[in-house]
Amino acid sequence: MLTLHVYVTAGCWGCTEAERLVAELRLHFPQVAMALLDLNVVPAPPNVFATPTYVLNGRVIYLGNPRRADLQQTLLDALAQSDA
């Protein structure tokens, strides 16, 4: 199963958009486990140094918010690879 972690912080202007984006993606990609992780609550992994940061299966895929279409395509590609 694919796992998308999106790291956010309170007061981050882009994190509000990240939260909306994840909420929308959850509807279109129920087969991908998605979690919003607040760095004020959980410790940052070594590869996360800014917010929002998108991490797919442990690998940083975006620093900052990607375009919706780009993130959707990234998830579609990852799903296709995981099915192969």
C-alpha positions as CSV (number, residue, x, y, z in Angstrom):
1,M,0.0,0.0,0.0
2,L,1.2,3.5,-0.8
3,T,1.5,6.0,2.1
4,L,1.5,9.7,1.6
5,H,2.6,11.8,4.6
6,V,2.2,15.5,4.4
7,Y,4.1,17.5,7.0
8,V,2.5,20.8,8.1
9,T,2.8,23.4,10.9
10,A,0.4,25.9,12.4
11,G,0.8,29.3,10.9
12,C,2.2,28.0,7.7
13,W,0.5,29.8,4.8
14,G,0.8,26.9,2.4
15,C,-0.2,24.3,4.9
16,T,-3.9,25.3,4.8
17,E,-3.8,24.6,1.0
18,A,-2.0,21.3,1.7
19,E,-4.8,20.3,4.1
20,R,-7.4,21.0,1.4
21,L,-5.4,19.2,-1.2
22,V,-5.1,16.1,0.9
23,A,-8.9,16.1,1.8
24,E,-9.6,16.2,-2.0
25,L,-7.1,13.5,-2.8
26,R,-8.5,11.2,-0.2
27,L,-11.8,11.1,-2.2
28,H,-10.0,10.2,-5.5
29,F,-7.4,7.9,-4.1
30,P,-8.9,5.8,-1.3
31,Q,-6.3,3.1,-1.9
32,V,-3.5,5.5,-0.8
33,A,-3.1,5.9,3.0
34,M,-2.7,9.7,3.6
35,A,-1.8,11.5,6.8
36,L,-1.3,15.1,7.7
37,L,1.4,15.3,10.3
38,D,1.9,18.5,12.4
39,L,5.6,19.1,13.1
40,N,4.5,20.9,16.3
41,V,3.2,17.5,17.5
42,V,5.4,14.9,15.9
43,P,9.2,15.0,15.4
44,A,10.4,15.8,11.9
45,P,12.2,13.0,10.0
46,P,15.7,13.9,8.8
47,N,14.5,14.5,5.3
48,V,11.8,17.1,6.3
49,F,13.0,20.6,6.9
50,A,10.2,22.8,5.6
51,T,6.4,22.8,5.4
52,P,4.5,21.6,3.6
53,T,6.5,18.6,2.6
54,Y,5.0,15.6,0.8
55,V,6.6,12.2,1.4
56,L,5.5,9.2,-0.5
57,N,6.6,5.8,1.0
58,G,9.4,7.6,2.8
59,R,10.7,9.6,-0.1
60,V,10.3,13.4,-0.4
61,I,8.3,14.0,-3.6
62,Y,7.5,17.7,-3.1
63,L,8.7,20.6,-1.0
64,G,5.8,23.1,-1.0
65,N,2.5,22.5,-2.6
66,P,2.6,20.9,-6.0
67,R,0.0,21.5,-8.7
68,R,-3.0,19.2,-8.2
69,A,-2.5,17.6,-11.5
70,D,1.2,16.9,-10.8
71,L,0.4,15.3,-7.5
72,Q,-2.4,13.3,-9.0
73,Q,-0.1,12.0,-11.8
74,T,2.6,11.1,-9.3
75,L,0.1,9.0,-7.3
76,L,-1.3,7.4,-10.4
77,D,2.3,6.5,-11.5
78,A,3.1,5.1,-8.1
79,L,0.0,3.0,-8.0
80,A,0.7,1.6,-11.5
81,Q,4.2,0.7,-10.4
82,S,2.9,-1.0,-7.2
83,D,0.5,-3.1,-9.2
84,A,3.2,-4.2,-11.6
